[in-house]
Amino acid sequence: MKIILETEGGVGYFPHLNQPIEVDTEILSPEDSIYLKNLVDTSNILSIHTSAEDDRKSRDKKKYKIRVDDSGIKNTVTFTDGNIPPDVLTLIHYLRKVK
């Protein structure tokens, strides 16, 4: 499973400090790989469809784009600070930790 997290926008956004995070379960430890797969399952990221809020409402909020490829099952979702589910936020925190 490969996951790419892209973050943009928000107050104090500096593009060069916000490079995409790419995590591949093939290179993680077995424990981390299992944990990440469980986070993906819990967040339902492969089956939900959403897009960020209208730009006028969210121009000062961070935007999170998450792309997941799990053995050919692919999905891309985009959230802002205003509409991100707690389970997806947990996934984002973990991706930042293991990068």
Steps between C-alpha positions, in 0.01 A plus 500: 500500500627845410368820652588855400404793720519852360436801721454854375363832608428631842652789687879506468510257206844453344493262201863391535433391860191300403632228272269201437537208738509159331472185708525147361402214729755281320786689665345539845557255782233228517349663810486845341358355179218324686429810707484722190270256319271502805494882498406498131222248567370693802496830311317348198730709282470252211123530482420863585472779247538860601648825383623807679266779601439799275822704480331816629410321821827317544774726368676512839453130573743224416403266220591131521507282190541129567560248222487129580588207274433163657575225248326688219215637712557874481334802652584866543326721755543862598409655833548833672544569868126565508375165367757238592366195688681403823608159363655665192678750725649207694622355169659834403682527834635149457618565143691804622658294776627213282611703197 
